[in-house]
């Protein structure tokens, strides 16, 4: 799991691409969006340490800025980037010390100095490491279409039955939290079977769903097993050959030793 993540609020332009490339060089995994609502949603993820905002996307400056500042956690830093000076209100020192206003695009030296001042990790990757980061990024097009019962990715659509759709919807709504075996047993079997037997059947069903989602896909694992506990949705990461990606709505997780169902359950 990445310990730190950067957020970018900006238009989908070549300038945002340039900023993204710079952060990748500094070993920052990132999520990029042009939606303030999505940005605020992602700010609740404790892995997010840096938030860069193109102020042109703040339609109601005072209200949007208030939303950002009240959502920002103490460990998070905010960079407001724009070519129009912002008439910022008087802010408490504890808030003002965690943010900076820079021109758009943020000058590399100024941004690097801000990161260093706040002891935020950044370093330049080797060319081979940069290439790997650019080949594998969070999938910007992962979504669930409940009407058509489809999980959609950059490279394909996966048709789901009602149970599979329910599981994916729950995993998405719980924002990456673990969906326990007990939850899955209740969903699939309503306690009609002994727990040991039901647990084994659940593992088989989840393994089938994992295989179905990743069959011939250019993405990394989408559902990961938390050993002995249950499952959760992971950020679908685009591999080489998949369209470049921007953001996602889940969590990554490391997998340990697994059984024939992809989990040691």
PyMOL commands that set and color helices and strands:
alter all, ss='L'
color gray80, all
select helices_A, chain A and resi 14-25+36-42+55-57+61-71+93-96+108-117+127-135+162-173+181-189+195-214
alter helices_A, ss='H'
color red, helices_A
select strands_A, chain A and resi 5-9+29-33+48-54+77-81+99-102+137-138+143-145+150-152+157-159+179-180+223-226+230-233+237-238
alter strands_A, ss='S'
color yellow, strands_A
deselect
rebuild
show_as cartoon
